[in-house]
Amino acid sequence: MSNERRLPTLPEVLFVLMSFVLIMFLFIVQFELPIQLALLTTWFVIMTVGLRIGYSYFEMQRGILKGIYDGLEAVLILISVGALIGTWIAGGIVPSIIYYGLTIIDPSIFLLAAFITCAITSLATGTSFGSAGTAGIAMMGIGISFGFPVALVAGAVISGCYVGDKLSPLSDTTVMTASLSKVNVIEHIKSMLYVSIPAFVIAGILFLTTGFFFNSGGGDLSQAEDTMASLTAFFNISWVMVVPAAVVIILLAFKKPSIPVILFGALLGSFWAFFFQDVAFLDAIKTLYTGSSISSGVAFIDELLNRGGITFMLEVIALIIFALGVGGLMEQIGILRVICVKLLAWADNAGKTTLSTIISGFFGNFFGGAAYVSVITASKITEENYDDLGIDRRVLSRNTEAGGTVTTPMVPWSDGGVFMAATLGVSTLGYLPFLWFNFLVVIITALYGLTNRFIWYTNTNETDSPGIKENVN
């Protein structure tokens, strides 16, 4: 007969959270050990508390497996995008986009162009991962060729990718957040426009002015010219090369499932490598697994284009699996429920409720390691407060995206943070200061809550909101 289980006490919860942060610091900063080992060590800390409060090893294993199972879609997308990156480089798709981008885009407006290009791609496809692995890779190549700091370019790319991740009706996080919050997905998107439009405009202005600053003297285009020469020397550059990219974007825009579409795009890349880049057929197929490999003699071109393939993502996948296990364990032994109770007691007005949702979403990314965890923690931990205060659930869904979706790439071990760092070749802490759209979404959302602006109520008795009010009953 199993021991009687109980919820962890607040000191036990704090012990787990503080241990998590300490382990991360020691493993990553102090000892320079792999982050995967840090996450795996955290499993044992959580299980120690789980045993203390009455959970068996079998029950905690079940929590780990559930956490990993719930995040398997992200793992499969990582595998698919890894294969796609490898074949699209070998097939000349990414090199062609970089080449034509260098001929079309003016360096002074490049950062704004990268931001908008990735935003349009993510809005059309609904995937930040797919957008970063396609348009994002190309924008990185163009930006580096223009001489922009790699971290700044990554910030513009990721900011654009997360415009669609939180706004597109094709995005899994958008649909999932609306569903969890019990809000119609179109109404959910409309509510987010109050935050996203000003955030998009301000971020666009910041990227535009920063681009002018870096190119105030006209810029040195010699590196861009060297890049174009290297690309034409090693690849057959043609507009035909962008056909696989167009096919993938169109299929995703027609709401076809992400994983088979991305894998189909990867297969097209292999065929393009065989038919247009003179790669042997078996070698072209092999790039699905091993990625692209060239030796151009230009260091940054080799660094940019020697990547991709399923093997390219294996360390990333291991990291995400361990992070998902942490989230599953915390959910299983009741740590999230304890935090929920504390937040419910504290958040007694619109401002505090908004902040509690943002904090809960970030908590899901920081300790759960995945966007799907963050939207669950943000919505489910705080939903009772919205109902008790008579706040419309469209506000809940909007705040959930702000605390959950857009903070995902800010956490080095979350699925978004790991993927963006691996795909774009920039560390999370490197690009973090330049995630201007993401930060603006969080800041504007918090300001709306604290000032009671654009907070809708479900009853007509509320008279203290100077923002928009509606009776939705």
C-alpha positions in Angstrom: 0.0 0.0 0.0 1.4 3.4 -1.1 2.1 6.2 1.4 -0.5 8.9 1.7 0.4 11.7 -0.6 0.2 15.4 0.2 0.9 18.7 -1.6 4.4 20.1 -1.1 4.7 22.9 1.5 5.8 26.3 0.4 9.3 25.7 1.8 9.5 22.5 -0.2 8.4 24.4 -3.4 11.0 27.1 -2.8 13.7 24.4 -2.2 12.9 22.9 -5.6 12.9 26.3 -7.4 16.0 27.6 -5.7 17.8 24.2 -6.3 16.9 24.5 -10.0 18.4 27.9 -10.4 21.5 27.0 -8.4 22.1 23.8 -10.4 21.8 25.7 -13.6 24.3 28.3 -12.5 26.8 25.8 -11.2 26.6 23.5 -14.2 26.5 26.1 -17.0 28.5 29.1 -15.6 30.8 27.7 -12.9 31.7 24.2 -14.3 30.8 24.7 -18.0 29.0 21.3 -18.0 26.3 20.5 -20.6 22.9 22.0 -19.7 21.4 18.5 -20.3 23.2 17.2 -17.3 21.9 20.2 -15.2 18.3 19.3 -16.2 18.8 15.6 -15.5 20.2 16.4 -12.0 17.1 18.5 -11.3 15.0 15.4 -11.9 16.6 13.8 -8.8 16.0 17.0 -6.7 12.3 17.0 -7.6 12.0 13.2 -7.0 13.6 13.6 -3.5 10.8 16.0 -2.6 8.3 13.7 -4.3 9.4 10.7 -2.1 9.2 12.9 1.0 5.5 13.8 0.3 4.4 10.3 -0.5 4.9 9.7 -4.2 6.4 6.4 -5.5 9.1 6.1 -8.1 6.5 4.6 -10.5 4.2 7.6 -10.1 7.0 10.1 -10.7 8.1 8.1 -13.7 4.6 8.4 -15.0 4.8 12.2 -14.6 8.1 12.3 -16.5 6.7 10.3 -19.3 3.5 12.4 -19.5 5.5 15.6 -19.6 7.7 14.2 -22.5 4.7 12.8 -24.3 2.8 16.1 -24.2 5.8 17.8 -25.8 6.6 15.2 -28.5 5.1 17.4 -31.3 7.8 20.0 -30.6 10.5 17.3 -30.8 9.2 16.0 -34.1 9.1 19.5 -35.5 12.7 19.9 -34.5 13.6 16.8 -36.3 11.7 17.9 -39.4 13.2 21.4 -39.4 16.7 20.0 -39.0 16.2 17.8 -42.0 14.8 20.8 -44.0 17.6 23.1 -43.1 20.2 20.6 -44.3 18.5 19.8 -47.7 17.6 23.4 -48.3 21.2 24.5 -48.0 22.5 21.6 -50.1 19.7 22.2 -52.7 20.6 25.9 -53.1 17.3 27.2 -51.7 18.8 29.1 -48.8 21.9 30.2 -50.8 19.6 31.6 -53.5 17.4 33.5 -51.1 20.5 35.0 -49.4 21.9 36.0 -52.9 18.8 37.7 -54.1 18.3 39.3 -50.7 21.7 40.9 -51.0 20.8 42.3 -54.4 17.4 43.6 -53.4 17.6 44.8 -49.8 19.2 48.1 -48.9 21.5 47.7 -45.9 20.1 50.7 -44.1 16.6 49.1 -43.9 17.8 45.5 -43.6 16.9 45.0 -39.9 13.4 46.2 -40.5 13.2 44.1 -43.7 14.3 41.0 -41.7 11.8 41.7 -39.0 8.9 42.1 -41.5 9.9 39.2 -43.7 10.0 36.8 -40.8 6.7 38.2 -39.4 5.0 37.7 -42.8 6.4 34.2 -43.0 5.3 33.2 -39.5 1.8 34.8 -40.1 1.4 32.8 -43.3 2.7 29.5 -41.8 1.9 29.7 -38.1 5.2 28.4 -37.0 8.1 30.3 -35.5 10.4 27.2 -35.8 9.7 26.8 -39.5 10.0 30.5 -40.2 13.4 30.7 -38.4 14.6 27.6 -40.1 13.8 29.0 -43.6 13.5 32.8 -43.9 15.4 33.2 -40.6 18.5 31.4 -41.9 18.4 33.4 -45.1 18.1 36.7 -43.2 21.1 35.7 -41.0 23.2 35.2 -44.0 22.2 38.5 -45.5 22.7 40.4 -42.3 26.1 39.0 -41.6 27.1 39.8 -45.2 26.1 43.4 -44.6 28.3 43.5 -41.5 25.5 43.6 -38.8 26.2 42.0 -35.4 25.0 38.5 -35.5 23.1 38.8 -32.2 21.2 41.9 -33.5 20.2 40.1 -36.7 19.0 37.1 -34.6 16.9 39.5 -32.5 15.2 40.9 -35.5 14.6 37.4 -37.0 13.2 35.9 -33.8 11.1 39.0 -33.1 9.5 38.6 -36.5 9.0 34.9 -36.1 7.0 35.4 -32.9 4.6 37.9 -34.5 3.0 35.0 -36.3 3.5 32.5 -33.5 1.2 34.5 -31.3 -1.2 36.0 -34.0 -1.6 33.4 -36.8 -4.8 31.3 -36.7 -2.5 28.5 -38.1 -0.2 28.6 -35.0 -0.6 25.7 -32.5 0.0 28.0 -29.5 -2.6 30.5 -30.7 -5.2 27.7 -31.1 -4.2 26.0 -27.9 -4.3 29.2 -25.9 -7.8 30.1 -27.2 -9.0 26.5 -26.4 -7.5 26.5 -22.9 -9.1 29.9 -22.2 -12.4 28.9 -23.7 -12.3 31.7 -26.2 -13.1 31.7 -29.9 -9.8 31.8 -31.8 -10.7 34.8 -33.9 -11.8 36.7 -30.9 -8.6 35.7 -29.2 -6.6 37.1 -32.1 -8.6 40.3 -32.1 -7.9 40.8 -28.4 -4.2 40.4 -29.0 -4.1 43.1 -31.7 -4.5 45.8 -29.0 -1.1 44.7 -27.7 0.6 43.4 -30.9 0.0 46.3 -33.2 1.7 48.9 -31.0 4.4 46.4 -30.1 5.0 45.7 -33.8 5.1 49.4 -34.8 7.5 50.3 -32.0 9.8 47.3 -32.6 9.8 48.2 -36.3 10.9 51.8 -35.6 13.6 50.5 -33.3 15.0 48.1 -35.9 14.7 50.8 -38.6 16.6 53.5 -36.6 19.2 50.9 -35.5 19.8 49.9 -39.1 20.3 53.6 -40.1 22.8 53.9 -37.2 24.9 50.9 -38.3 24.9 52.2 -41.9 25.2 55.9 -41.3 28.4 56.0 -43.3 27.1 54.1 -46.3 28.4 50.7 -45.0 31.1 48.5 -46.4 29.5 46.2 -49.0 32.7 44.3 -49.8 31.7 41.4 -47.5 28.3 41.3 -49.2 30.1 41.1 -52.6 32.4 38.4 -51.4 29.4 36.5 -50.1 27.6 36.7 -53.5 30.8 35.6 -55.3 31.2 32.6 -52.9 27.6 31.5 -53.3 27.7 31.6 -57.1 31.0 29.6 -57.0 29.5 26.8 -55.0 25.8 26.8 -55.9 23.6 27.1 -58.9 21.7 30.3 -58.1 18.3 30.7 -59.7 14.7 31.8 -58.9 13.8 28.1 -59.5 15.6 27.4 -56.3 12.9 29.1 -54.2 10.1 26.8 -55.4 10.3 24.4 -52.4 10.1 27.4 -50.1 7.0 28.6 -51.9 5.4 25.1 -51.8 6.0 24.7 -48.0 4.6 28.2 -47.3 1.5 27.6 -49.4 0.8 24.2 -47.9 1.1 25.6 -44.4 -1.1 28.5 -45.3 -3.8 26.0 -46.3 -3.7 24.6 -42.8 -1.9 21.4 -43.7 -0.2 19.7 -40.7 3.3 21.1 -40.0 5.3 17.9 -39.6 4.5 16.2 -42.9 4.6 19.5 -44.8 8.1 20.4 -43.4 9.3 16.8 -44.1 8.0 17.1 -47.7 9.8 20.4 -48.1 13.0 18.7 -46.8 12.5 15.9 -49.4 12.1 18.5 -52.1 15.4 20.0 -51.0 17.1 16.7 -51.6 15.7 16.5 -55.1 16.8 20.0 -55.8 20.3 19.2 -54.6 20.3 16.2 -57.1 18.8 17.9 -60.1 20.2 21.5 -59.8 23.3 21.3 -57.6 25.0 18.2 -59.1 24.9 16.3 -55.8 25.0 12.5 -56.2 21.5 11.1 -55.5 22.5 9.1 -52.4 24.4 12.1 -51.0 21.4 14.3 -51.6 19.2 12.0 -49.7 21.9 11.6 -47.0 21.7 15.4 -46.3 18.3 14.8 -44.7 20.2 13.1 -41.8 23.7 14.6 -41.9 23.0 18.1 -43.2 25.0 20.3 -45.6 28.8 20.3 -45.8 30.7 22.8 -48.0 34.2 24.3 -47.9 34.1 27.7 -49.5 37.2 29.2 -47.9 35.0 32.0 -46.5 34.8 31.3 -42.7 31.4 32.9 -42.0 29.8 31.3 -45.1 31.1 27.9 -44.0 29.8 28.5 -40.5 26.4 29.6 -41.7 25.9 26.8 -44.4 27.5 23.8 -42.7 24.5 22.9 -40.6 21.2 21.1 -40.7 20.2 17.5 -40.8 18.6 15.3 -38.2 21.9 14.8 -36.4 22.2 18.6 -36.1 19.2 18.6 -33.7 20.1 15.5 -31.5 21.6 17.5 -28.7 18.7 20.0 -28.8 16.2 17.1 -28.7 17.9 15.6 -25.6 17.8 19.0 -23.9 14.1 19.5 -24.6 13.3 15.9 -23.4 15.0 16.5 -20.1 13.3 19.9 -19.8 9.9 18.4 -20.5 10.6 15.8 -17.8 11.2 18.6 -15.3 7.9 20.1 -16.1 6.1 16.7 -15.9 7.6 16.0 -12.5 6.6 19.4 -11.1 3.1 18.9 -12.3 2.9 15.3 -11.0 4.0 16.1 -7.4 1.8 19.2 -7.1 4.3 22.1 -7.2 2.3 23.9 -9.8 -0.9 23.6 -7.7 0.8 25.1 -4.7 2.0 28.1 -6.7 -1.6 28.4 -8.2 -3.1 28.7 -4.7 -0.6 31.4 -3.7 -1.2 33.4 -6.8 -5.0 33.1 -6.4 -4.7 34.6 -2.9 -2.5 37.5 -4.1 -4.1 38.5 -7.4 -7.2 40.5 -6.2 -7.5 43.1 -9.1 -7.0 43.4 -12.8 -3.4 44.5 -12.5 -2.2 41.8 -10.2 -4.2 39.2 -12.1 -2.4 40.3 -15.3 1.0 40.1 -13.7 0.2 36.7 -12.2 -0.7 35.3 -15.6 2.6 36.7 -17.1 4.6 35.3 -14.2 2.9 31.9 -14.5 3.6 31.8 -18.3 7.3 32.6 -17.7 7.3 30.0 -14.9 6.1 27.4 -17.4 8.9 28.2 -19.8 11.6 28.5 -17.1 10.8 25.3 -15.2 8.8 23.4 -17.9 11.0 24.0 -20.8 8.3 24.4 -23.5 5.8 26.8 -24.9 2.9 24.4 -24.4 3.7 24.1 -20.7 3.8 27.9 -20.4 0.3 28.4 -21.9 -1.1 25.7 -19.7 0.4 27.2 -16.5 -0.5 30.8 -17.5 -4.1 29.9 -18.3 -5.0 27.2 -15.8 -3.2 28.7 -12.8 -5.0 32.1 -13.1 -8.3 31.5 -14.8 -10.3 31.4 -11.6 -9.2 35.0 -10.8 -10.6 36.3 -14.1 -14.0 34.6 -13.4 -14.1 35.8 -9.8 -13.3 39.4 -10.8 -15.7 39.3 -13.8 -12.9 39.8 -16.3 -13.6 38.5 -19.8 -11.6 35.5 -20.8 -10.3 37.2 -23.9 -8.1 39.2 -21.5 -6.9 35.9 -20.0 -6.0 34.5 -23.4 -4.2 37.7 -24.4 -2.2 37.7 -21.2 -1.4 34.0 -21.5 0.2 34.6 -24.9 2.2 37.5 -23.4 3.5 35.5 -20.5 3.9 32.2 -22.3 4.4 32.3 -26.0 6.6 35.3 -26.4 8.9 34.5 -23.4 9.7 31.1 -24.7 12.9 32.1 -26.7 14.1 34.0 -23.7 14.8 30.8 -21.7 18.0 29.0 -22.8 16.7 25.5 -22.1 13.1 26.0 -23.4 12.2 24.4 -26.7 12.1 27.9 -28.4 15.3 29.1 -26.8 17.3 26.0 -27.7 15.9 25.8 -31.2 16.6 29.5 -32.0 20.1 29.3 -30.6 21.0 26.1 -32.5 19.3 27.2 -35.8 20.6 30.7 -35.9 24.0 30.1 -34.3 23.6 32.7 -31.6 23.4 31.9 -27.9 20.1 32.8 -26.1 21.8 35.3 -23.8 23.5 36.8 -26.9 20.2 37.6 -28.8 18.1 38.2 -25.7 18.7 42.0 -25.5 17.4 42.4 -29.0 14.0 40.6 -28.7 12.3 44.0 -28.9 8.9 42.8 -30.1 8.7 40.1 -27.4 9.7 42.5 -24.6 7.3 45.1 -25.8 4.4 42.6 -25.8 5.1 41.8 -22.2 5.5 45.5 -21.2 2.4 46.7 -22.9 0.3 43.8 -21.6 1.5 44.6 -18.0 0.7 48.3 -18.5 -2.8 47.6 -19.7 -3.4 45.5 -16.6 -1.9 48.0 -14.2 -3.7 51.0 -15.7 -7.0 49.0 -16.3 -6.9 49.8 -20.0 -8.5 47.5 -22.5 -9.7 45.3 -19.7 -13.2 43.9 -20.7 -15.7 42.8 -18.1 -18.4 40.2 -18.3 -20.9 42.3 -16.3 -22.2 45.8 -16.5 -21.6 46.7 -12.9 -17.9 47.4 -13.5 -17.4 51.1 -13.8 -13.8 51.7 -13.0 -12.2 50.7 -16.3 -11.3 53.7 -18.5 -10.7 51.2 -21.3 -13.2 49.4 -23.5 -16.0 47.5 -21.8 -18.5 45.1 -23.2 -21.3 43.0 -21.9 -20.6 39.6 -23.5 -23.5 37.8 -21.8 
